[in-house]
């Protein structure tokens, strides 16, 4: 009966445990949040006059001290995530999520579409990231490339674009000094 009559329901949650609510939205489930709190203002509405039988949702969520192991990123850990997300079906806009990636500061901004299928377009920036830890995480996507020692820190910017099981990662890493050991560079001229 809920999709037969017009309705508008408003919700306001304060300091809620995010792990109890992430499974209600498939796109949120992709981020695999393991702990944290959030405040939520949400409106669900429906009208039989609309062209669809689906409910419309919109609102804002503010996250506090969340940890996540995104499924689409092979569960690379991110900790102490704070920031804001706004949503108007089918778009989720990440205004700014800040946290730690291997104890280095990162910031995430961008869009997630929930229809017709989940689609990411996320920009990430990191400061003073361990080059060896970044190499290990990149190896999860491009095959083993960690058979050499790497020391130093990099600042990085990148973009994650595509579907959860088929996406592109582009980026740039800058460093004032990187030390590479036990690697051969053949035919360098």
N, C-alpha and C positions, 0 to 999 in steps of 0.2 A: 504494500500500500504506500510505502514511502515515495515511490516514483510516480504515483497517481495524482497527488495533490501538491500544490505549490508549498514550499517551505523555505525557511532560512533559520539555521541554527548557529548560534555563536558560542565559542568556547574560549576560555581564558585560563591557562595553566601557569602556575608559578613554581619554579624550582622543582620541576618534574624530572623523574629519572628517564633519560632518553632511551635507555635500553628497552623500556616497556612499550615505546611508541614507534620505534623505527620500522617495524614490520607492517605498518598500515599503509606505507607508500613504498612501492617497489624500488623507486629510485633511491630513497633513503636507505633501504636495506643494502644496496650496493656499497655503501660506505662502511658497513659492518662496525658500528659504534659499540665499543665494549664497556664504556663507562662515561658518566657525565650527567650534567643537569641542563635543563633548558626552560625558558619561558616561551609560551606560545599564545598567540592570538589567532584564532581560526574561525572562518565562517564557511559553513556548508550550505548550499542552496540548490533548489531545483524548481523548475516550472514546467508543467506539461505543454506549454506553448513553445518551448525550445525545440530545436531540431534533433536533439539527442535525448536518450533516456538516462544519461549519466548525470550525476550531481556535479556541481561546480564548487571548487574550493579556492580560497584565497586567505592570505594571512602573513604573519611574520613570526620567525623563531629566533631567539637569541640563545646561543650555546655557551656553557661555562665548563671549563676544565674537562672537556670530553677527550676520550682516546678513541682512535679509529684505526682499523686495519682494512682498508678498502679492498673488496673482493676483486674489482677490476684492475687493481694494481698489485696483484699477487700477495695481498695482505701485508704490504710494507707498513710498518707502524708509524703513526703520528700521535703525538701526545699533547696534552694541555691545550686543546683547541678552544678558542673563544671567538665569538663573532656573530654576525647576523646574516640571515637568509630570509628573503621574501619570496612569496609564491602566489601565482595566479594561474590556475590550471590552463594549459599544461606546462607552464614555465616555472622553474625554480631559479631564482637569481641569487647567487652567492655574492653578497655585497662585499664581505671581507671575513675570512676565517683565518685567524692567526694561531700559531702553535709551534710545536717543536718537531723537527725531523732529525732523528739521531742527535738530540740535544742542540740543534741549530735552529734558529728562528726561520719560519717559513710563513708565507701568506698565500692564500688561495682566493681567487675571484673568478666569476664566470657564470655560465648558464648550464642548466640541466633541463632537457625536455623530457616529459613523461609520456608523450603520445606523438605519433602512432607507436613509437617504441622509445626506450630510454636512449638518450643521446647526450654526450658530454661535450662541452666546450669550455674548458677550465684553464686558467692561467695560474702558474705557480712561480713564486720567487723564493729563493733561499739565500741566506747569508752565512758565510764561513762554514760550509758543509764539508765534512771530511771527504776528501777525494777517494779514499779507499772504500768507505762505506757507500758512497755514490756509485762507484764502479761495481760493487757487489750487487746493488739493487738494479742497476742497468743490466747486469748479467741475467737477471730473471726474464728479461724480454728479448735479448739478442744472443743468448747462448753464453757459454762460459767464456769470460774474458778476464778472469781474475787470477791467472797464473803468473802474475808479476806483482812486485811490491810497488805501492804507490803511497806517497806521503804528501801532505799539504792540504790546504783548504781552498774551496772555490765558492764564488758567488754564482748562483744559477738563476736563469729564467727559462720558463718552458710553457708549453701548451699541450694539453691532453684533449684530443678531438676524435669523437667517434662513438661507436656502440660499446657496451661493456666487454664484449668478446672480440671486437675488431676495431681497434683505434690506433691513432697515430700519436706519437710523442715527438715533439720537436723542441729544441732548446739550445741554450748557449751557456757555457760555463767559463768563467773568467777567474784567473788566479795570478797573483804576483810571482809565485814560485811553486812548482810541482816537482817532486823527485820521483823518478821512475827507475826501478831496479829490475834486473833479470829479464830484459826484453830486447829482442833483436829487431832492428828496423832495416830490412834488406832493401837494396837498390835506392837508397836515398841520395838524391843529387842536389 
